[in-house]
Amino acid sequence: MTSGNWHRTYLALAVIVAGLACFSIAEAQTVKVVARLNPEPGVIVDAAVQPTGHLYLLYPEAGRVADYTLDGELYQHIIREGGQEHLFWPTACDWSMTGDLLVFDEAAHKVFFIGQDGNIMRGIDLAFPSGDGTLLALSRIGDLSVGSSNTIWVTVGDSGTVAGFDYDGNHVVSLDLSAMLPYANATYTRPQVLSDGSLFVLDYHQGAILYRQGPHGQFRRIILDQPTGMTAAPGIQDFAVDESGNILVASYDPESPLLLLTPGDAGYQSHAIDVGLGAGSQRFAVRCSGGMFILWAKETNNLVLLELTQ
């Protein structure tokens, strides 16, 4: 596939200012602020939400997972015990359809299944096939997400490979992004696979979101418009996509740092949003978990939970 076959999607900005509770994006569609939290200090590297009303934040430097209720109360700290304190370095997580929180622990090189009571139920190795056919337990991953078919999707180190595993850690499928996407010097991160096989990934090198609809669709590219007075397009620092294909983007544009991209017949439309995370916030992280968007400011840890409703 040559670059001439690729569709470049440009986005026209339509400014939408958020209210305290909710605001309209398009006809019959509303973004609702479900919760606002100011969690404990520390570096949050990942987050997941349970529809039952709990939010999980990963603090690897503190060696714990902070479990919050959606009214902002700290419910518990989840650590590794087993009769003695174990080193715990949680780096990636997601909520599973079975009702467990899946957390990758870089210290133990395992994915742990954690119940809603905070107890670690079991741990599995992710058995990834090496070049000579042997199976190696992954010691480090870039991202983790759980598909609707109970597939655990992870980024394999810095290789540009997205691998799927079952709930016993058996390798199911691999997606080689460097072979699928014809870009040199690409830096792929934050791949997200939807239940219908659609794939979204961010290439930091060109500051673009690349996506395909369905498992065999043609890849398209989303590049944000250049703001007035700027000579270069702003880069994308993070993004998340829900099962309907709506994308929440954190950009480096100080005028429109947060964007909601909504799909349509003619491609994506972009809506600049303000959810009140503070004027001094410039670095954001976004996730989609449990059918909601999680957004937090890295400087302050101020966090909002957003839900799109029809």
N, C-alpha and C positions, 0 to 999 in steps of 0.2 A: 504494500500500500504506500503510495507516495503522498507527500505533503499536499499536493494539489487536490486530493480527494477529501481533505479535512474541511469541516465547516467551522468558521470562526464566528462566535456569537458575541455581538456587542450589546451592551446594556444601557438603556436610557434611565437615568435616575429620576425617581419621583419621591420627593421628600415627604415622609410621614412622621409626625411627632407623636410619641407615645403618651397616653394618659397614665394615671396611676394604676388602673385596673386592666384596660384593654384598649386596642385601637384597630381600625380597619385597614386592611391591605388591599383588598379587592372586593367586588360585590359578593356578599354572602360569606366572606372569609374574614376572620378576626384573629388577632394575636392577643392572647391573654397572659398576663403576668401571674403565674400560679403562686409563686413564692419569692421572697427576697431574703437573703441570708448574709450575715457578716461572720463567716466561720473563723476559727482560730488561726493565728499567724502561722506561717510556714509555707513551703513551696508545695502547691497542689499540682500534681502531674496528670491526674485523670479523675474522672467522676462518672457516676452512674446513678440512676434513679429507679426505685421500685414503685410501680403504680400503687402499692399499698400505702405509700406515704413516707418513704425513707429515702434520704439522699446520702450517697457514699462518696467520700473524698479521700484520695490517696496521698499520703504524706510519707514518701520513702525515707527522707532524712530523719524523720521522727520514728520510723519503723512501725507505722500503724495506719489503719483505715478509720477515719472519723465518720460515724453514723449519726446523721442529723434527721430530726423530724422536719416536716415542711413548715412548721411555725418557728423554726430557727433554734430549737433546743437541741443541745448535744445529747444524744441518746446513749451512746457508748463508744469506747475505743476498742477496735478489733486488733488484737496482736496475736502472735504465735506463742502458745504456752506448752501444752502437752506435759504438764508437770514441771517444766523448766522453761526459762525464757530462751527463745530461739531468735536468731537474727532474722529480721523480716524486712524486705526491701520491695514493697509493692510498686509496680511501675505501670500497669495497664489493667483495665477492668471493664466489665459490662454486666448488665443484668440478663439472666437467662430465662427462657420461657418456662423452665421447671421451677422457678421461684427462688433460685440460688443466685448469689453474687459470685461471678467468676473473676478471680484476681491472679495475675501473673506475678510470682515472687521471684525476683532476680537473684535473691540469696540462695533459695532452694532449687531454682531452675524448674519450677513446677507451676501449674495452674491449680489454684485451690478453689474448691466449691464451698462457699460460706453460706450457712443458713441465716434466716432472718433473725435468729436469736444471737448471732455473732459467732457461733461455733463453726470451726472448720470441719466440714464433713469428710472430705477426702482430697487428695492431691493426685494429679496426673502429670506424666512427662509428655511433651509434644514430640513424637518420634518422627523426625524429618529425614527423608532419604538423602544420603550423601552421594557424591559422584560415583563411588564404587559400589553402590547398592546397599551399603550398610545403613542402619538406622541410628541417628544421633539425636539425643535429647537436646532441644534448643535451650541455650543458656541465656539468650537475650532476644527480645523481640521489640519491634517499634510500636505497634498498635495491637489492640485486641478488640474484636467485636463479635457478637453472637448473632447468627442468622436465624430466621424463623424456622429453618429445617434442622435446628440444633447443630449447626456447623460453627465451630470456633475458627474465626478468621484472624490471622496474625500476619504482620509484616516480618519477614525473616531478615533480621539485622539490617544492613545497608545494601542488600543485594538487589533490591527492586523486585523481589518475589513476594507475592501474597499467597499464603498457604492455608488450606482448610483442613481441619481435624474434627473427628467425632468426639463424643464426650468421654471416650476412653483414651484419647490421645493418639488414635491411629490416623495417619495421613490419608486424606481423601482426594485432594486436588491441589495443584499449584498453578498460579497465574504469573507468567514471566512478563512483567511490564516493559522491560527493555526490548523484548521481542514483539510485543503487541503494539508499542507506540514508537513511531519513527523519529525520535528526537535525540540528538547528540547532547552529551553533558547534562542529561536530565537528572534531577534529584526528586524522586518520588516519595511522597509521604501521605499519611492519613487516608489510605485506601478504604473505601466503604462499599460493601456488596449488599444490595437489596434482595428481598426474597424472590423477585422475578429474574434475578441474575444481572440486573443493572449494576454497573461499576462506576464509581466516582473516585478520582485520585487527584491530588495536588502536585504539580510540578513546580518546585520552588525556583528552578532555574529560569523559567519563562513567566513565573507568576500567574499561572493559569490552572483552572480546574478542567480536567479532561474527563469525559464521561461517555458511556454508551448505554443505550436503552435496551434491556434484555441481554441475554448471554451472548448473542451473536450480532448485536447492532453495530452500526458504524460509529466510531469515536468522533465526538465533537469537542470543541474547545470553548471555554468561557474566559474571556479577558475583559476586565473592567474598563469602562471608558476613562479617558484622561480628564481630570477635573480642569476647569478653566484656569489658565495661567501656569499649568504644569506641563513640562516638556516630556515627561515619561509617565507611563501608566503606573498607578500605585500597585504595589505587590499585595498578595494575599498572605496573611500570617496564619490563618487557621480557618477551617470550615467544617460544617456537619450537614448531613442530608437525612431527611426522614423518608419513610416508606412511600410517600406520595411524590417524592422528588423535589420537595421544597428544600432550599439550601440556605443556611445561615452562615454568613461570611464575616470574618474579622479582617479588615483591610488595614493598610498602613496610611491611608488617606486621612489626615487629621480633620477634614471637613465632613467626611462620611465614613467613620471607622466601622460602623456596623450596618450590614446590608442583608435584607431578606430577598432571595431570588425565587420567584415563583414561575413554574413551567406553564407554557401555553403553546398554541398551535404554531406560533412564529418564533419559538425559542423562549428564552428566559427574560422576564422583566425584573428590574431591580428596584427595591424600595429601601431608602435610607431610613433607619429607625434609631430612636433614642429611648433607651429603657432606664435612664437615670443611674448609670454606674459611676458618674463623676467626671467632671471636666478634665481632671488630671490624668485619667486613665488612658494609656496609649497601647498597652499590650494586653491582648485578650486571648482566651482559649474558649473553644466551643465544642460541645459534644451533643449527640442525639442518643437518648437512652429511654427505654420505657415509653416511647411515643412522644417524648418531650425534648425540647432543646435546653441544654444547660450552658450558661454563659457566665464567665467570671473574669474580673480584672486581675491581672497577675500582680500589679503593684499593691493592691489593697485587699485582695481576696473577696471583694464585694461580688455577690453572686445573685443571679436571677434565674428562675425556672420559667420557661415559656411554653405555651401550648397553642397550637393552631387549631381553630375550630371553624366549621362551616356554618 
